[in-house]
């Protein structure tokens, strides 16, 4: 599987102790990458890193709250010290502190959502890109959402930030393509994770949503992980500035 081989690469994945982020971390480790498992809780980071090591992979836990600039800086510094500068950056950590009418979004929820879902990704890229430029090689993957491509009332501020993440990918692709740095995004539809539990834990509601998808089911974290490996690997060496909808066919339905 030469095209999907990540041997010798260091992959930093935020929000990687559960859900989509964990699935990506496990998949990249299976593909040969040295993986940094990161989220806010140290015990969760150690648990997932231990699972990866037990399966024969290489992983180190580095907890960080990406809403804090100092912790973002320390995350990249520690990654570089322990495993080498990131060759692959996966920006997956995100929040959705408010669910309700868009224009009623509280100021504190607005600021938190922008800071975590957009600003932290920009700061991580700013810290990781110089080393990628020096090596003339790098891959950035941002987890966006299908919500970035359609209007939303009750998920409005979350959708706004995910649309901004899609534009972040395009800006990075244009600016750093000359350095052989690829930047791409993944836009999942509803995936069965703790983050989206409120949207699928009601069986009747989940079934109604599933019926709106061509494949008649909701997504699983592993459904997203393969796309991340593709973008980070030689298979994606000539792919940049793209947002891949991984949505069970939701976007092509009436």
RANOR-V288615 format. One record per helix or strand of 2 or more residues. SS is the DSSP state (a for helix, b for strand). FROM is the first residue (numbers start at 0). LEN is the number of residues. If there is no record, write none. Layout:
BEGIN
SS/FROM/LEN  SS/FROM/LEN
END
This chain:
BEGIN
a/1/3  b/9/5  a/18/12  b/33/5  a/41/13  b/57/4  a/68/15  b/87/4  a/101/3  a/106/29  b/137/6  a/145/4  a/155/24  b/180/8  a/196/4  a/202/8  a/220/12  a/233/3  b/242/4  a/249/3
END
